Amino acid sequence: MYTYFPEEGTDTCKVSFDFEFVEEEDKIIIKQLTIDGEKGCIGHNKSISLLIRNRAIQDLPLEELTEAGCKKASSCSQQLSKALELLVEQRKK
C-alpha cells in the first residue's frame, strides 16, 4: 500500500491517492487506486482508477498525464503522475 498526499498548499481537488500494488520482475503493477477528494467529479476518479488498474506504472503515459490541465492549478492527472513517479523512486531504494 502506498498513499500519496499532494504537497500542502497545492491547488487541487484531491486529498489523497491510495495505491495497492504488486511488484513483478522490474515492474510495479497497480492493482487498485482509491482517490479521495473534497471536490471534483467522482466519475473522473473512477475513470482514472479503471484506466490504470492492472497496468504497470512503467507502461503508463506519465508525461501525457502532466499535460492534462483543469480549472485548478494542478489537475488530478498531474497529481497522479507525481504520485506514480514518487512510488517508482521509493521502490528503487
C-alpha positions as CSV (number, residue, x, y, z in Angstrom):
1,M,0.0,0.0,0.0
2,Y,1.2,3.5,-0.9
3,T,-0.6,6.7,-0.1
4,Y,0.3,10.0,-1.8
5,F,-0.8,13.3,-0.4
6,P,-0.4,16.4,-2.7
7,E,2.0,19.0,-1.2
8,E,0.4,21.3,1.3
9,G,-0.9,24.4,-0.5
10,T,-1.3,22.7,-3.9
11,D,-4.4,24.0,-5.7
12,T,-6.0,20.6,-6.4
13,C,-9.4,18.9,-5.6
14,K,-7.8,15.7,-4.4
15,V,-6.8,15.0,-0.9
16,S,-5.1,11.6,-1.3
17,F,-4.3,8.8,-3.7
18,D,-4.2,5.3,-2.2
19,F,-2.5,2.6,-4.3
20,E,-2.5,-1.1,-3.9
21,F,0.3,-2.6,-6.0
22,V,2.4,-5.6,-6.6
23,E,5.9,-5.9,-7.9
24,E,6.7,-8.4,-10.7
25,E,10.2,-8.6,-12.0
26,D,11.1,-4.9,-12.8
27,K,7.5,-3.6,-13.0
28,I,5.2,-2.1,-10.4
29,I,1.6,-3.2,-11.2
30,I,-1.3,-1.0,-9.9
31,K,-4.0,-3.3,-8.6
32,Q,-6.3,-0.7,-7.1
33,L,-6.4,3.1,-6.8
34,T,-8.7,5.0,-4.5
35,I,-8.8,8.8,-4.9
36,D,-10.2,10.9,-2.1
37,G,-11.2,14.4,-2.9
38,E,-13.4,17.1,-1.4
39,K,-14.4,18.4,-4.8
40,G,-14.5,17.5,-8.4
41,C,-16.3,14.8,-10.3
42,I,-16.5,11.4,-8.7
43,G,-16.8,9.9,-12.2
44,H,-13.4,11.2,-13.1
45,N,-11.9,9.5,-10.0
46,K,-13.5,6.2,-11.0
47,S,-12.4,6.6,-14.7
48,I,-8.7,7.2,-13.7
49,S,-8.8,4.2,-11.3
50,L,-10.2,1.9,-14.0
51,L,-7.7,3.1,-16.6
52,I,-4.6,2.3,-14.6
53,R,-5.9,-0.9,-12.8
54,N,-3.7,-3.9,-13.5
55,R,-1.2,-1.9,-15.5
56,A,2.5,-1.4,-14.9
57,I,3.5,2.2,-14.0
58,Q,6.3,1.8,-16.4
59,D,3.8,1.3,-19.2
60,L,1.6,4.4,-18.4
61,P,2.0,7.7,-20.3
62,L,3.1,9.8,-17.3
63,E,4.3,12.7,-19.4
64,E,0.9,12.9,-21.1
65,L,-0.8,12.9,-17.7
66,T,1.1,16.0,-16.8
67,E,-0.3,17.8,-19.9
68,A,-3.9,17.5,-18.7
69,G,-5.0,20.7,-17.0
70,C,-8.2,21.8,-15.3
71,K,-9.6,24.9,-13.6
72,K,-7.4,24.2,-10.6
73,A,-3.6,25.0,-10.7
74,S,-2.8,21.2,-10.5
75,S,-5.1,18.7,-12.2
76,C,-5.9,15.2,-10.9
77,S,-3.9,13.7,-13.7
78,Q,-0.9,15.9,-12.9
79,Q,-1.1,14.8,-9.2
80,L,-1.5,11.2,-10.3
81,S,1.7,11.4,-12.4
82,K,3.6,12.9,-9.5
83,A,2.3,10.1,-7.2
84,L,3.4,7.4,-9.6
85,E,6.8,8.9,-10.2
86,L,7.4,9.0,-6.4
87,L,6.3,5.5,-6.0
88,V,8.8,4.2,-8.6
89,E,11.5,6.3,-7.0
90,Q,10.8,4.9,-3.5
91,R,10.7,1.3,-4.7
92,K,14.1,1.7,-6.3
93,K,15.7,2.4,-2.9
